[in-house]
């Protein structure tokens, strides 16, 4: 029987993994999307959209669809699905792999201020500046409403969900971004401080370079820890190796 791999997607790495798996003869790949992005790009293999109904629902789906392996390639801050995937894999005995791109690391010249949560990030802002470039996504903006004297420029792919800070401008955009465009944005909006989650990758890292070159402080929200006993792989090749797929098995 052909192996069936479930990819919990939503990231560039998930798309790359699905393409690599779908190119292998006899491999069935299903990518599951949460449905939070209205216009996701095309994906290789089968696609399903929507939640499973928690860990129990995911476990039922794994059994019903005869899944042989699960790859959690969701966003590093999607803690709910990561926890559910770990529990469902343990309940069914299905091997599970987490695919997480490496996080960012500071370099000389960076003025980073670490935060463990959005609330902690918001608390750090008043001494750092009044005009804030907020790039933490469309959820959780209520954490920043406690500082009403600050002005926020919020960038996200989809319209952010209320409640939001009183003084907020919204910029809808999708990466990748260039250092030149990020530098111009920071200057045009007279930004004093940048707030970001440690998403890793290159698509949105240009803002860090722009902030460093402009001498701006950056509040970086650290990634939540993985569930106990779960180990992450840094790239698609490492995941394929864990799954037992060699490079020679790709379709020519």
N, C-alpha and C positions, 0 to 999 in steps of 0.2 A: 504494500500500500504506500502511496506517495506521502512523504512527510508533510505535515501541515504546521506552518509557523504563524503565530499571531503576533503582529507588531502593534504595540500601543503607540500611536504616532502623534504627529503634530509638530515635529522638528525636521530640520534639513537632514539630519542623520537618519531619521526614520524613513524618509523618502529614498535616500541612497541605499539603505538596507533593503527596502522592498524591491527596488529595481534589481539589486544584485541577486536576491533570492528568486525573483520571478524569472531571471535569465537562466536559472539552473534547471535542466530537464527533470521533470518529475516532482518538482517542489511546488507545493501550493502555499501561497502567502496571502494572508488577510491583514489589512491595516485597519485599525479601529481609530476613529477620530471622535473627539468629544462633541464636536459640532459647534464650538464657540466661535469659529471663523466662518463667515458667511460664504466666502469664495475660496475654498482650498484648491491648491493646484492639483493637476492630474497625478495619479499614483498608479504604479504597476501592480498587477494582481487584483485580488478582491478588496473591496472597501465597504466598511460598515460605519454608520454614524450614530452617535448617541451612547449613553451610559449602559452599564450592564445590570445595575441594581446592586451595587456593593460587591464585596468579596464573594458572597454566596452566589449572586447572580453570575459573576464572572466564572466561578467554579462550574456552575451548571453549563455555561456556554462552552467551556473547555471540554467538558465530557461529551456534550451533544455534538460538537463539531469535530471531535476526535483530534484535538490539537496536540501536537508532539512537543512543542516548545513555545515559550512566551518570551518576547523581547520587549521590555519596558523602555521605549525610546521617547518618552514624554519630556516635557520641560523640567529642568532640575527643581523647580519650585512646585510641581504638581504632586504634592505630598499625598493627597488622598488616593489617587489611582496607583501610585507606587506602593502604598501600604496595602491596598486591596489586591494588587497583583501578587505581592509576596504571600499574602494569606491564601489566595486562591491556588497558587502554585503548590504551597505546602499541603493544602487540603486534597489536591488531586494527584500529587506526585509528578506533575508536569514540570520539567526543567525550566527554570526562569533565568534570564540574563537581563541586567540593566545596562543600557547604553547611555553614557553621560559624557559629553564633550568636556575636556578639562576646563576648570575655572580660570579666570584671569589672575594674573599676578602683577603686583606693582613693580615699576621700574624707577630708576633714579629720576627725580623731578616730579613724581606723582605726589599729590597731597590727599591721600585716601584716609577716610574716617570709617572704620568698620562698624556695622550695626547687625544685630542678631534678628531684627524684625522690622517691619514697616513702622511700627509705633516707635521703636528705638531710633530709627532713621529720622522720623519727624522731630523727635526731641532734640536731635543734634543740630537742627537747622538754624534756629534764631541767631546764634553767634556767628554763623558762617555767611549769611547774606539774606537779602530780602526777596530776590528774584531767583526762583528755583526752576530748573529744568528737570522734570519728573519723568523718568523712563522706566517705571516699574510695572507697566501694563495697565489694563483697564479696570482691574479689580483692586479693592483694598484702599481706595483713595480716601476713604473716611478717616483713615489714620492721620492724614495731614490736615484735616479740618480744624484741629485743635489750635492751630497757629493762624488765626484769621488775618493777621497783619501781613503775612507773606503773600506774594503773588506767584502763581504756578503756571508754567507751560507744560502741559501734559501731552506726551506723544504716545500713541498706541495704534495698532492695526485696525481695531474696531472701536466704535464710540465707547467711551468709558461709562461705567455704571455708577449712578448716584448712590449715596451722597458724595459730593465732592466739595473741596474747599471753596469758600466764597469767591475768591479772586482767582479764577482759573480760565486759561485759554487752552483750547484743545487743537492739537495738530495730528491729523490722521495720516500715517505714512508707514510704509513697510521697507525694511532694509533689503539689501545692504546699503550702507551710507558711506560716503567718502570723508576723509579728513577735511577736505576743502569745504564741503557742504556743511559739515558739523561746525567747523570754525565760524563760517558765515552765520549760521543759525544762532550760535552762542553770542556773537557780537551784535547781530540785529536785534535780538530780544534782550540785550543787556543782562545776560544771565550771570549771577553771582556764584551759584553752586549747582552741581549736578548730583542727582540721586539715581542710582541704578541698582538692579539686582545683578548678582554675579552669574550671569547667564552663560558666559564663556563664548567661544567661537569668534569668527571674524566679521560676521554680518553687521553687528552693532558695536564693534569695539572701537571704531573711528572716533566716537565721542570721547573716549578716554584719552586718546592721543590729542584731540583738540583741546580738551580741558587742561591737559598737562602743558601744552604749548602756550596756553593763555594764562597759566598759573592759577587755575581755578580749583577749589577744593571739590572732592568727590566723595559722597557718602555711598558706600558699597554695602548692600545687604547680603550677608553671607547665606550660602545654601543651607537648607535644613539637612540634618543627617539622614542617611539611608536607614531603612528598618534593620533591626539587629540580624546579623548573619548574611546580609545582602552585600554583594561586592559589585562594583561598577566596572565596565570596560570602557576605554576612552574613545574607541572608534569602531567603524564598521568592520574592518579587518579582524580586530580582536574578537568581536561578537561572532563572526563567521567561524573563527577558529574554535571558540567555545562550543558552537553548535555542531562542529565536526564537518564543516564544509570547507574543502580545500579549493585553492584558486583554480586548479585544473578542472573542477567540476562545472565551471560556468559554461554556458552555451557559447559556441563559437560564432 
